[in-house]
């Protein structure tokens, strides 16, 4: 296993993105404080170390479109 920012004791600045690598495992691109580049970290490590940031990452990307209830259209004379 590669030595990621968690193993080096670095603080996380943000989760930049999530992706599935060619072997099918989920990975996160993590920006650690005072580090110039993003690091690819396996999802199981990220979810254990910073679960609140993982939830915040997904919540910030959700879209919510409320369902608008419309009153039934009144029928005109002669319509069934």
C-alpha positions as CSV (number, residue, x, y, z in Angstrom):
1,X,0.0,0.0,0.0
2,X,1.3,3.4,-0.9
3,X,2.0,6.0,1.8
4,X,-0.8,8.6,1.6
5,X,-1.2,11.8,3.4
6,X,-3.1,10.1,6.2
7,X,-0.1,7.9,7.0
8,X,2.2,10.9,6.9
9,X,-0.1,12.7,9.5
10,X,-1.3,15.4,7.1
11,X,-4.6,17.3,7.5
12,X,-7.2,17.1,4.8
13,X,-8.1,20.3,3.1
14,X,-10.9,18.9,0.9
15,X,-12.2,16.0,-1.1
16,X,-11.8,17.1,-4.8
17,X,-13.5,14.2,-6.6
18,X,-14.3,10.5,-6.6
19,X,-13.8,7.9,-9.3
20,X,-13.6,4.2,-10.0
21,X,-10.2,3.0,-11.2
22,X,-9.8,0.3,-13.8
23,X,-9.8,-2.6,-11.3
24,X,-13.2,-1.5,-10.0
25,X,-12.3,0.0,-6.7
26,X,-13.5,3.5,-5.6
27,X,-10.9,6.1,-5.1
28,X,-11.0,9.7,-3.8
29,X,-8.8,12.6,-5.0
30,X,-7.8,14.3,-1.7
31,X,-6.2,17.7,-1.3
32,X,-4.0,17.7,1.8
33,X,-3.0,21.0,3.4
34,X,0.3,22.4,2.4
35,X,0.6,19.8,-0.4
36,X,0.6,21.0,-4.1
37,X,-1.0,18.0,-5.7
38,X,-4.0,15.8,-5.1
39,X,-3.5,12.3,-3.8
40,X,-5.5,9.2,-4.8
41,X,-6.7,7.5,-1.7
42,X,-8.9,4.3,-1.5
43,X,-12.5,4.8,-0.4
44,X,-12.3,2.5,2.6
45,X,-9.5,4.6,4.1
46,X,-11.2,7.9,3.4
47,X,-14.5,6.7,4.9
48,X,-12.8,5.6,8.1
49,X,-10.6,8.7,8.5
50,X,-13.0,11.5,7.5
51,X,-16.6,10.3,7.3
52,X,-18.0,13.8,7.9
53,X,-16.1,15.2,4.9
54,X,-17.3,12.3,2.8
55,X,-21.0,13.0,3.7
56,X,-20.4,16.8,3.1
57,X,-18.9,16.0,-0.3
58,X,-21.9,14.1,-1.4
59,X,-24.5,16.4,0.2
60,X,-22.9,19.4,-1.6
61,X,-23.5,17.7,-4.9
62,X,-27.1,16.7,-4.5
63,X,-29.8,18.5,-6.4
64,X,-33.2,18.9,-5.0
65,X,-36.2,19.8,-7.2
66,X,-39.4,20.1,-5.1
67,X,-42.5,18.5,-6.5
68,X,-45.0,21.2,-7.2
69,X,-48.6,20.0,-6.6
70,X,-50.9,21.5,-9.2
71,X,-54.6,21.8,-8.7
72,X,-56.6,19.7,-11.1
73,X,-57.6,21.5,-14.3
74,X,-61.2,22.4,-14.5
75,X,-63.0,20.8,-17.4
76,X,-64.8,22.8,-19.9
77,X,-68.3,22.0,-20.9
78,X,-68.4,19.1,-23.3
79,X,-65.1,17.5,-22.1
80,X,-65.1,14.1,-20.5
